[in-house]
Amino acid sequence: MIQLLRARAALPADADFQVLYTGRGRMPIVYERRKAGERLIIAANPTLQTASATLALEGITITPRTLWGAEGGFKPEGSSWRIELPPAA
């Protein structure tokens, strides 16, 4: 995880931060980090159940790739993206 933090411009504390999906009883937690032309969408599921959300994420023209965790969590769904994450281990 430390190696990933050092390798990505948008992960350090001074990057721009915007919450995209969260709330009381709503999972997964999804937020965006931006810095130096890099954009990361970060999704986390801290529960013991599968969690999903559908978001209109503008400006994504390629299929997102997983940097850490379960593969295949982001899928196109019409003009939006579906995020589905397995339960926390």
C-alpha positions in Angstrom: 0.0 0.0 0.0 2.9 2.4 0.8 4.4 1.7 -2.7 1.0 2.5 -4.3 0.8 5.8 -2.3 4.3 6.8 -3.5 3.6 5.9 -7.1 0.3 7.9 -7.6 0.3 11.7 -7.7 -3.4 11.9 -6.7 -3.1 9.9 -3.5 -1.1 12.2 -1.1 -3.0 14.4 1.3 -2.5 17.6 -0.8 -4.5 16.2 -3.7 -8.0 17.5 -4.5 -10.7 15.5 -2.8 -14.4 15.1 -3.6 -16.9 12.7 -2.1 -19.0 11.0 -4.9 -21.2 8.5 -3.0 -21.7 8.0 0.7 -24.1 8.6 3.5 -25.7 7.0 6.5 -26.3 3.4 5.7 -25.1 3.8 2.0 -22.2 1.7 0.8 -19.7 1.6 -0.9 -17.9 4.8 0.0 -16.7 6.4 -3.3 -14.6 9.5 -3.7 -12.3 11.1 -6.2 -8.7 12.3 -5.9 -7.1 14.6 -8.5 -3.6 16.1 -8.8 -1.0 16.7 -11.5 -3.4 15.6 -14.3 -4.2 12.3 -12.6 -7.7 11.3 -11.6 -8.4 8.4 -9.3 -11.9 7.1 -8.3 -11.6 5.3 -5.0 -14.3 2.9 -3.8 -14.2 1.0 -0.5 -16.6 -1.5 1.0 -16.0 -1.9 4.8 -19.1 -4.1 5.3 -19.6 -7.8 5.4 -22.1 -7.7 2.5 -21.6 -6.9 -1.2 -22.1 -3.2 -1.9 -22.9 -1.4 -5.1 -23.7 2.0 -6.5 -24.4 3.6 -9.9 -22.8 6.9 -10.6 -22.7 9.3 -13.5 -18.9 9.8 -13.6 -18.2 12.4 -16.3 -15.1 12.4 -18.4 -14.3 8.7 -18.1 -13.5 7.5 -21.6 -11.7 4.3 -20.8 -12.6 1.4 -18.6 -11.2 2.1 -15.1 -8.5 -0.4 -13.9 -8.1 -1.7 -10.4 -4.9 -0.5 -8.6 -5.6 -2.5 -5.4 -8.3 -5.0 -4.4 -10.8 -7.1 -6.2 -10.8 -6.8 -10.1 -13.8 -5.9 -12.1 -15.5 -3.5 -9.7 -16.3 -0.8 -12.3 -18.6 -1.6 -15.2 -20.3 0.7 -17.7 -24.1 0.9 -17.3 -25.7 3.1 -20.0 -24.2 6.6 -19.5 -23.2 5.8 -15.9 -20.8 3.4 -14.1 -21.8 0.6 -11.8 -19.5 -0.1 -8.9 -19.9 -3.4 -7.2 -17.5 -4.5 -4.4 -17.3 -7.8 -2.5 -17.6 -7.9 1.3 -14.6 -6.9 3.4 -12.5 -10.0 4.3 
